[in-house]
Amino acid sequence: AFYYCEELENVEIGSNVEYIGYYAFLKSKVRSVTIPESVKTIHTNPWAYCDSLASFKGKFASADGRLIICNNTIVSSAMAGLESYTVPEGPTTIGTIAFSEASMTKIVLPQSLTAIGHNVFRDCKELTEVRIPAGIRSIGYGAFNGCEVLEKVYCAATTPPILEDDGTLSSLRLKFPDAICISAKEQTGFVEL
């Protein structure tokens, strides 16, 4: 609908809108989005690759205005201007490409998190460190694809998560607690730091 809109800066979704579809604002230059109470569903990241996006307001917006959270799933993020970010507690899943192309260097994920979707951090070219909580059960394919300088992924899980590997995960240096390093290496081929 608004793909690649270079002139679009502030978006106020109309009060009669109930659904915001897949990639509706893909790669636009939007800076802020206001979502009315009428919206019932937001599909896979409507604001994917919007590198100027800095805030969300209204329904589904996190308290800090940096995330859209629907049904305990982070659907989209507004990371413009942030070097690091700590995701607030509550969400259990990060949806497909939710943090794609974010320019942050470090992210700390919440203890409530159990699943990281496909391509979540795709092309986060400045990301050097990720901290994954103990309750993580799965990491989707391509989760760190294009993270060119990613050096450390700390995973506090006591059981290695299920990994849908497309080749990008096996090249990472993943640090598990000592108790599971052997089983993690056997399952994934990761190298202990």
Number of C-alpha atoms within 10 A of each C-alpha: 11 15 16 16 14 11 9 14 14 14 14 12 17 13 11 10 14 16 12 18 15 15 17 18 23 19 19 22 21 24 18 19 21 17 21 18 15 14 18 13 14 18 15 19 25 22 29 27 26 26 22 18 24 19 22 24 19 17 16 24 21 20 12 11 18 23 25 25 22 20 11 16 21 28 26 30 28 26 24 18 13 14 14 15 14 11 18 16 11 15 20 20 22 25 24 25 26 29 30 28 23 27 19 20 18 18 18 16 19 21 18 17 23 20 20 27 21 21 21 25 25 22 22 22 20 18 25 17 18 20 18 22 19 21 20 25 16 17 22 21 20 24 26 25 21 19 21 14 13 20 14 17 19 19 20 19 20 17 18 23 19 14 18 17 15 12 11 15 21 14 10 18 17 23 21 26 16 11 11 16 20 14 13 23 15 11 13 17 16 19 16 15 11
